[in-house]
Amino acid sequence: MATTIETETRCTKCRRRLRNESPDGLGPKCRRKVRKATRSTELNQYKPHLVEKAVELLEQGGLIPLRKSSKNAVFLAVSSDGTTAYRTARAACNCPAGLKAVHMCKHRIAAHVLALAS
């Protein structure tokens, strides 16, 4: 007799139960909100290639929520090669590009997109 263990999958944004798993970890409603937020005019202040990388990061599920407070949400962002993870929020990121702070890094832009989708 084989026993199967069913794990409950939840949306990483709203924590609702998902019927089907998704690679980005979002449910259908939250995915629509995030896609709409990626077309926001507020993102025009960033470099276009960084916005594209941030959208790709979100589509691959590379931004994992750690903590959400009333002021700022903190995320764990996975690096491009998948070997390193950085703590990021809209205000700061501890990745090498975020520490230099010449331009906004893709992790912070992705956190901004999720904040716009709220």
C-alpha positions as a Python dict, from the first residue, in 0.01 Angstrom:
ca = {
    (1, 'M'): (0, 0, 0),
    (2, 'A'): (158, 326, -112),
    (3, 'T'): (82, 644, 72),
    (4, 'T'): (103, 980, -95),
    (5, 'I'): (171, 1300, 86),
    (6, 'E'): (-2, 1600, -60),
    (7, 'T'): (162, 1933, 2),
    (8, 'E'): (-40, 2248, -13),
    (9, 'T'): (91, 2504, -262),
    (10, 'R'): (25, 2868, -186),
    (11, 'C'): (68, 3189, -382),
    (12, 'T'): (386, 3366, -271),
    (13, 'K'): (215, 3705, -291),
    (14, 'C'): (-131, 3663, -133),
    (15, 'R'): (-86, 3319, 34),
    (16, 'R'): (-404, 3176, -123),
    (17, 'R'): (-411, 2805, -190),
    (18, 'L'): (-326, 2714, -550),
    (19, 'R'): (-488, 2430, -738),
    (20, 'N'): (-193, 2394, -975),
    (21, 'E'): (171, 2471, -911),
    (22, 'S'): (330, 2747, -1114),
    (23, 'P'): (698, 2815, -1182),
    (24, 'D'): (673, 3174, -1057),
    (25, 'G'): (482, 3078, -741),
    (26, 'L'): (196, 3316, -815),
    (27, 'G'): (-172, 3247, -854),
    (28, 'P'): (-361, 3363, -1164),
    (29, 'K'): (-497, 3684, -1009),
    (30, 'C'): (-165, 3788, -859),
    (31, 'R'): (15, 3705, -1186),
    (32, 'R'): (-226, 3937, -1372),
    (33, 'K'): (-158, 4215, -1121),
    (34, 'V'): (219, 4171, -1153),
    (35, 'R'): (205, 4171, -1534),
    (36, 'K'): (-5, 4486, -1526),
    (37, 'A'): (246, 4646, -1287),
    (38, 'T'): (532, 4568, -1528),
    (39, 'R'): (366, 4799, -1780),
    (40, 'S'): (343, 5086, -1531),
    (41, 'T'): (480, 5426, -1629),
    (42, 'E'): (659, 5443, -1293),
    (43, 'L'): (912, 5194, -1427),
    (44, 'N'): (1022, 5439, -1699),
    (45, 'Q'): (1265, 5593, -1450),
    (46, 'Y'): (1480, 5278, -1464),
    (47, 'K'): (1703, 5152, -1745),
    (48, 'P'): (1496, 4935, -1985),
    (49, 'H'): (1736, 4639, -1982),
    (50, 'L'): (1723, 4628, -1600),
    (51, 'V'): (1342, 4631, -1607),
    (52, 'E'): (1351, 4338, -1849),
    (53, 'K'): (1583, 4147, -1616),
    (54, 'A'): (1356, 4225, -1320),
    (55, 'V'): (1052, 4093, -1509),
    (56, 'E'): (1248, 3780, -1601),
    (57, 'L'): (1344, 3736, -1235),
    (58, 'L'): (977, 3756, -1135),
    (59, 'E'): (868, 3513, -1408),
    (60, 'Q'): (1124, 3257, -1290),
    (61, 'G'): (1013, 3290, -929),
    (62, 'G'): (1349, 3431, -819),
    (63, 'L'): (1203, 3673, -565),
    (64, 'I'): (1089, 3499, -247),
    (65, 'P'): (911, 3699, 25),
    (66, 'L'): (1080, 3688, 364),
    (67, 'R'): (899, 3949, 567),
    (68, 'K'): (627, 4200, 503),
    (69, 'S'): (584, 4492, 738),
    (70, 'S'): (371, 4800, 709),
    (71, 'K'): (668, 5001, 581),
    (72, 'N'): (872, 4766, 367),
    (73, 'A'): (861, 4415, 230),
    (74, 'V'): (1185, 4216, 240),
    (75, 'F'): (1260, 3953, -23),
    (76, 'L'): (1522, 3691, -90),
    (77, 'A'): (1645, 3741, -447),
    (78, 'V'): (1828, 3463, -629),
    (79, 'S'): (2131, 3557, -841),
    (80, 'S'): (2143, 3498, -1216),
    (81, 'D'): (2348, 3181, -1185),
    (82, 'G'): (2142, 3054, -891),
    (83, 'T'): (2434, 3011, -653),
    (84, 'T'): (2381, 3317, -433),
    (85, 'A'): (2081, 3477, -268),
    (86, 'Y'): (2056, 3843, -167),
    (87, 'R'): (1826, 4022, 73),
    (88, 'T'): (1644, 4298, -106),
    (89, 'A'): (1367, 4551, -57),
    (90, 'R'): (1256, 4860, -246),
    (91, 'A'): (1495, 5069, -37),
    (92, 'A'): (1812, 4858, -55),
    (93, 'C'): (1977, 4540, -177),
    (94, 'N'): (2294, 4365, -65),
    (95, 'C'): (2395, 4242, -412),
    (96, 'P'): (2718, 4385, -560),
    (97, 'A'): (2526, 4621, -793),
    (98, 'G'): (2301, 4731, -509),
    (99, 'L'): (2596, 4806, -283),
    (100, 'K'): (2759, 5025, -550),
    (101, 'A'): (2426, 5209, -589),
    (102, 'V'): (2518, 5377, -918),
    (103, 'H'): (2191, 5253, -1070),
    (104, 'M'): (1901, 5064, -923),
    (105, 'C'): (1965, 4688, -939),
    (106, 'K'): (1720, 4441, -1095),
    (107, 'H'): (1632, 4297, -754),
    (108, 'R'): (1513, 4634, -623),
    (109, 'I'): (1319, 4696, -944),
    (110, 'A'): (1149, 4355, -906),
    (111, 'A'): (1058, 4447, -547),
    (112, 'H'): (917, 4777, -679),
    (113, 'V'): (704, 4587, -934),
    (114, 'L'): (561, 4368, -658),
    (115, 'A'): (487, 4678, -451),
    (116, 'L'): (303, 4830, -750),
    (117, 'A'): (103, 4509, -788),
    (118, 'S'): (-29, 4536, -430),
}
